[in-house]
Amino acid sequence: MKLTEKVSYLRGLIDGMEIKDSKQGKVIAMIADILGEMAEDIEDIQDQVDEVVDVVDAIDEDLGEVEKDFYDFDEDDCCCGDDDCDCCDDDDYDDDDDFDFDEDDDLYEVVCPTCGDSIMLNEQMVEEGTMNCPNCGELLEFDLEDEEEEEDSDKE
């Protein structure tokens, strides 16, 4: 039974008691009227919530399709090729998991000569000596000897 139906039933009981003219009857009738208004408001709010839920569900489905098209990544596929692993469950998955950036790290900006992509590297990445550009795959090589010579000449 809906809330409004229960309030209607309550009003019928009140009418059947024939106490409308007494002080208590007036109070009970006023309470029933207030309950009726509240029941109508609650049903209106529930209808609006149901509509919002339907719209959010539709948006979620559309966004899922856009993600599949844009990222070209199937949820069943995994970065490591093992469908049973959980390494890609986090949103913060990154291909550069071997390199952790800390606030204290010195960061270097390198521009790929092939594609012009700007890449931020920490000292550990530079010490590796080489890496592939994440944008175009070009092998990038880093030479620290030139930088060390410049620092030595600046100190003299």
C-alpha positions as a LaTeX table, in Angstrom:
\begin{tabular}{lrrr}
\hline
Residue & $x$ (\AA) & $y$ (\AA) & $z$ (\AA) \\
\hline
Met1 & 0.00 & 0.00 & 0.00 \\
Lys2 & 1.34 & 3.44 & $-0.94$ \\
Leu3 & 1.78 & 6.20 & 1.59 \\
Thr4 & $-1.08$ & 8.26 & 0.15 \\
Glu5 & $-3.38$ & 5.22 & 0.33 \\
Lys6 & $-2.49$ & 4.73 & 3.99 \\
Val7 & $-3.29$ & 8.37 & 4.73 \\
Ser8 & $-6.64$ & 8.00 & 2.93 \\
Tyr9 & $-7.40$ & 4.94 & 5.04 \\
Leu10 & $-6.49$ & 6.92 & 8.18 \\
Arg11 & $-8.87$ & 9.72 & 7.12 \\
Gly12 & $-11.63$ & 7.15 & 6.64 \\
Leu13 & $-11.06$ & 5.83 & 10.16 \\
Ile14 & $-11.16$ & 9.36 & 11.55 \\
Asp15 & $-14.43$ & 10.10 & 9.70 \\
Gly16 & $-15.89$ & 6.83 & 10.99 \\
Met17 & $-15.13$ & 7.79 & 14.59 \\
Glu18 & $-17.38$ & 10.87 & 14.28 \\
Ile19 & $-15.11$ & 13.02 & 16.45 \\
Lys20 & $-14.53$ & 15.87 & 13.97 \\
Asp21 & $-16.34$ & 18.45 & 16.08 \\
Ser22 & $-14.40$ & 17.77 & 19.28 \\
Lys23 & $-11.08$ & 19.43 & 20.07 \\
Gln24 & $-9.25$ & 16.11 & 19.82 \\
Gly25 & $-10.99$ & 15.35 & 16.53 \\
Lys26 & $-9.84$ & 18.66 & 15.03 \\
Val27 & $-6.24$ & 17.92 & 16.07 \\
Ile28 & $-6.38$ & 14.41 & 14.62 \\
Ala29 & $-7.91$ & 15.74 & 11.37 \\
Met30 & $-5.16$ & 18.37 & 11.10 \\
Ile31 & $-2.50$ & 15.69 & 11.66 \\
Ala32 & $-4.10$ & 13.56 & 8.91 \\
Asp33 & $-4.07$ & 16.56 & 6.52 \\
Ile34 & $-0.39$ & 17.21 & 7.26 \\
Leu35 & 0.42 & 13.52 & 6.76 \\
Gly36 & $-1.44$ & 13.64 & 3.42 \\
Glu37 & 0.61 & 16.60 & 2.19 \\
Met38 & 3.83 & 14.96 & 3.36 \\
Ala39 & 2.91 & 11.71 & 1.59 \\
Glu40 & 2.26 & 13.58 & $-1.67$ \\
Asp41 & 5.58 & 15.44 & $-1.37$ \\
Ile42 & 7.45 & 12.21 & $-0.66$ \\
Glu43 & 5.92 & 10.54 & $-3.71$ \\
Asp44 & 6.86 & 13.55 & $-5.88$ \\
Ile45 & 10.43 & 13.43 & $-4.59$ \\
Gln46 & 10.60 & 9.66 & $-5.20$ \\
Asp47 & 9.41 & 10.18 & $-8.80$ \\
Gln48 & 12.10 & 12.82 & $-9.33$ \\
Val49 & 14.79 & 10.57 & $-7.84$ \\
Asp50 & 13.70 & 7.73 & $-10.14$ \\
Glu51 & 14.02 & 10.05 & $-13.15$ \\
Val52 & 17.49 & 11.19 & $-12.05$ \\
Val53 & 18.60 & 7.58 & $-11.56$ \\
Asp54 & 17.42 & 6.73 & $-15.08$ \\
Val55 & 19.31 & 9.70 & $-16.55$ \\
Val56 & 22.49 & 8.86 & $-14.60$ \\
Asp57 & 22.30 & 5.23 & $-15.77$ \\
Ala58 & 21.95 & 6.38 & $-19.39$ \\
Ile59 & 24.90 & 8.77 & $-19.01$ \\
Asp60 & 26.99 & 6.00 & $-17.43$ \\
Glu61 & 26.26 & 3.67 & $-20.34$ \\
Asp62 & 27.12 & 6.39 & $-22.86$ \\
Leu63 & 30.33 & 7.23 & $-21.02$ \\
Gly64 & 31.29 & 3.56 & $-21.03$ \\
Glu65 & 30.89 & 3.47 & $-24.81$ \\
Val66 & 32.94 & 6.65 & $-25.20$ \\
Glu67 & 35.70 & 5.21 & $-22.98$ \\
Lys68 & 35.81 & 2.03 & $-25.07$ \\
Asp69 & 36.01 & 4.05 & $-28.30$ \\
Phe70 & 38.46 & 6.67 & $-27.03$ \\
Tyr71 & 40.84 & 4.55 & $-24.98$ \\
Asp72 & 40.45 & 1.44 & $-27.13$ \\
Phe73 & 40.86 & $-0.67$ & $-23.99$ \\
Asp74 & 38.70 & $-3.66$ & $-23.27$ \\
Glu75 & 38.01 & $-4.14$ & $-19.57$ \\
Asp76 & 38.76 & $-7.86$ & $-19.97$ \\
Asp77 & 42.23 & $-7.16$ & $-21.39$ \\
Cys78 & 45.11 & $-6.55$ & $-19.04$ \\
Cys79 & 48.34 & $-4.67$ & $-19.59$ \\
Cys80 & 50.43 & $-7.71$ & $-18.71$ \\
Gly81 & 48.41 & $-10.17$ & $-20.83$ \\
Asp82 & 47.12 & $-12.11$ & $-17.83$ \\
Asp83 & 43.33 & $-11.80$ & $-17.58$ \\
Asp84 & 43.29 & $-13.02$ & $-13.97$ \\
Cys85 & 45.69 & $-10.45$ & $-12.50$ \\
Asp86 & 44.65 & $-7.33$ & $-10.66$ \\
Cys87 & 47.51 & $-5.04$ & $-11.66$ \\
Cys88 & 45.29 & $-2.80$ & $-13.81$ \\
Asp89 & 42.36 & $-2.52$ & $-11.41$ \\
Asp90 & 43.54 & 0.84 & $-10.10$ \\
Asp91 & 42.88 & 4.02 & $-12.05$ \\
Asp92 & 46.42 & 5.15 & $-11.29$ \\
Tyr93 & 48.03 & 2.47 & $-13.49$ \\
Asp94 & 50.97 & 3.93 & $-15.38$ \\
Asp95 & 53.41 & 2.41 & $-17.86$ \\
Asp96 & 56.28 & 4.02 & $-15.92$ \\
Asp97 & 55.65 & 2.07 & $-12.69$ \\
Asp98 & 59.41 & 1.46 & $-12.36$ \\
Phe99 & 59.96 & 5.17 & $-11.71$ \\
Asp100 & 58.37 & 6.81 & $-8.71$ \\
Phe101 & 58.26 & 10.60 & $-8.56$ \\
Asp102 & 58.74 & 12.13 & $-5.12$ \\
Glu103 & 58.34 & 15.76 & $-4.21$ \\
Asp104 & 62.06 & 15.90 & $-3.41$ \\
Asp105 & 63.17 & 14.59 & $-6.82$ \\
Asp106 & 64.84 & 16.90 & $-9.29$ \\
Leu107 & 62.82 & 16.77 & $-12.48$ \\
Tyr108 & 64.23 & 17.27 & $-15.96$ \\
Glu109 & 62.25 & 18.23 & $-19.02$ \\
Val110 & 63.29 & 16.54 & $-22.25$ \\
Val111 & 61.82 & 17.26 & $-25.67$ \\
Cys112 & 61.70 & 14.37 & $-28.11$ \\
Pro113 & 63.46 & 15.42 & $-31.32$ \\
Thr114 & 61.13 & 13.29 & $-33.44$ \\
Cys115 & 57.64 & 14.20 & $-32.22$ \\
Gly116 & 58.33 & 17.29 & $-30.09$ \\
Asp117 & 56.60 & 15.75 & $-27.06$ \\
Ser118 & 57.77 & 17.20 & $-23.74$ \\
Ile119 & 58.66 & 14.51 & $-21.18$ \\
Met120 & 59.35 & 14.98 & $-17.46$ \\
Leu121 & 62.09 & 12.72 & $-16.08$ \\
Asn122 & 63.46 & 12.20 & $-12.60$ \\
Glu123 & 67.12 & 11.52 & $-11.85$ \\
Gln124 & 66.63 & 7.75 & $-11.78$ \\
Met125 & 65.19 & 7.83 & $-15.30$ \\
Val126 & 68.08 & 9.96 & $-16.56$ \\
Glu127 & 70.64 & 7.63 & $-14.96$ \\
Glu128 & 69.14 & 4.73 & $-16.94$ \\
Gly129 & 70.71 & 6.45 & $-19.97$ \\
Thr130 & 67.99 & 5.63 & $-22.48$ \\
Met131 & 64.24 & 5.33 & $-22.75$ \\
Asn132 & 61.62 & 5.16 & $-25.47$ \\
Cys133 & 59.50 & 8.23 & $-26.05$ \\
Pro134 & 56.01 & 7.41 & $-24.70$ \\
Asn135 & 54.44 & 9.30 & $-27.60$ \\
Cys136 & 56.28 & 8.05 & $-30.70$ \\
Gly137 & 58.52 & 5.23 & $-29.41$ \\
Glu138 & 61.77 & 6.91 & $-30.51$ \\
Leu139 & 64.82 & 5.79 & $-28.49$ \\
Leu140 & 66.05 & 8.73 & $-26.43$ \\
Glu141 & 69.59 & 8.72 & $-25.03$ \\
Phe142 & 70.82 & 10.86 & $-22.15$ \\
Asp143 & 74.44 & 11.89 & $-21.64$ \\
Leu144 & 75.21 & 13.08 & $-18.12$ \\
Glu145 & 78.92 & 13.79 & $-18.82$ \\
Asp146 & 78.15 & 17.10 & $-20.56$ \\
Glu147 & 76.09 & 18.29 & $-17.60$ \\
Glu148 & 78.77 & 17.28 & $-15.08$ \\
Glu149 & 81.45 & 19.16 & $-17.08$ \\
Glu150 & 79.29 & 22.31 & $-17.09$ \\
Glu151 & 78.81 & 22.07 & $-13.31$ \\
Asp152 & 82.57 & 21.67 & $-12.78$ \\
Ser153 & 83.36 & 24.70 & $-14.97$ \\
Asp154 & 80.75 & 26.79 & $-13.11$ \\
Lys155 & 82.39 & 25.99 & $-9.77$ \\
Glu156 & 85.83 & 27.27 & $-10.92$ \\
\hline
\end{tabular}
